[in-house]
Each structure stands twice: as C-alpha cells, then as structure tokens.
Amino acid sequence: MEVLEDVQWVLACYTDDVPENGGACVKHGSEQIAVYNFSRRGEWYATQNLCPHKQQMVLSRGMIGSAGEACEPKVACPFHKKTFSLLSGECLSGEDYQIKTYPVRVIDGKVYIGIV
C-alpha cells in the first residue's frame, strides 16, 4: 500500500456528474483531469486527460475496461486505442508512454482528487 503524504484533496465534481462506466473531464488550475466512474467494479479513478500519443485532451472520453488475467483497470484513447493502466498510468499497448494518475475519494456523493 502506498502512503500518500502532503496530499491536498480537491473537490472535483459530484458523483452524478460522471456517467456510470464512463468518464468526465474536470479542470484544476491549468490541468485537465479525467475522472472515471468504473461502476461495474464499484471503483473511481482519475488520470491526466491528455493522451501522450498524439497530445490530445481526450482520455475522459475513452472506453474503460479490464486487461489481462489480473483484470487491471484500463482506459483506451478514443482515437488511436492506446490503453493505459488506471492504477499505474503505464501504457498497456507496448509503447513507452505514461500518464499521470491521481488518488480518488468519494464521500457523500462528492468526488475528491488527491493533488500532490
């Protein structure tokens, strides 16, 4: 288990703002952050919205699912189908790309993102 120190929890949105098994984009300062409601798993995730492959702000519109025997949660870019782990941010398509991930807390219908 990773211990997060010096994390600032920021209210990103409300649970009703994010479709089930889908994502939405929120803005924090100058950053666009993709928030995912993986309701089939009962889990929430957040990543950068920028797909590093073609530098497009689209990951919040990507398809979420699971990869491999470990059923690792992932998001696929809606344009070029590069897939990224929602846990580690690593590219699961075999390329040397990485996305930033954020911890998420859901409390009383509010979605908080941990900013380090």
N, C-alpha and C positions, 0 to 999 in steps of 0.2 A: 504494500500500500504506500502510495506517495504522500508525503506530508507537505501540505501547501502552507508556506509561511508568507506573511505580508501580502495576502490576497485581499483585494478590495472587491466586495460583492456589489454589483451594479444591477439595478432593476432593468431588465432588457425589454420585457413585454409581459403580457398576461397569457395564460395557457390557451385561452380561447382565440388568441391571435395567430396561433400556429396550427395548420391543419394536421389531423391525425395522419401518421406515416408520411409526413412531408416536412417542409422547411419554410422558413421566413427569414427575411433579412432585417437586421436592426443596425442602427448606426450609433457608435460610441466615439465621440470626438470625430476624428477623421477616418476611423476604421469602420468598414462594413463587416458585420459578423453574421454568419449563418447559424440559425437556431433550428434544431431538428426535434420533432416530437415523434419518436420511434414507438408509437403506441402498441404495436404488435409485441414489443419486448417490454413495455412499461418503462422506457428509459428516455432521457433527454440528453442531447449533445449540442456542442457549439464548436464551430471552426471559423477560420477566416472565410470570407465569401469569395475571395479571389482565387480562381483556378490558375495555378502556376504554369500550366502547359501553354496556354495562349493569352494569359494575362487578362482574363475576362471575369467580371463580377457576376458569377452565375451559380456558384455551388449551392446556394439556398434553394435553387430550383431543380437540383439534381435528384435522382432516384436513390432512396436509401434501401438497404438490404443487408444480407449477411454473406460472409465469404469463408470458404474453407470448412474443414472439419470442426474447427474451433468456433464456427459461426460468429466470426468477428464482425461487428457492425461497420458498415461502409457507406460511402456516398459516391455516386458516379456523376461526373460532369455531364450536364445535359447536352453538350455539343459534341465532345470527342470521346466520351465514355471512359476517360481515365478514372480509376477508382482509388479512393483514399480511405484509410482507416479512420473511423470516428474516435478511436481511442488514442492512437499514437500520431496520426497525421501522415504516416508513411504512405507512399504510392504503392498500391497493391497490383498495379498493372505492369510492374517490372522496370519502370523508368526511375530515374534519380530525381524525383520531385518530392516535396514535403509541404504539408500545410500546417498551420498553427491550430492547435486545439485549445479549448477553454473548459474549465470545470463548470458544471451547471448545478444549481439547486432550484427546486420547485417548492415553494412554501405558500400555502393558502391561495392557490391559483395564480401566483406570480412567479415568473421565471427570472432567476438571477444568474448572471455570468461572472465568474471569477477573473478579475484582471490583475495580473502580477506586475 
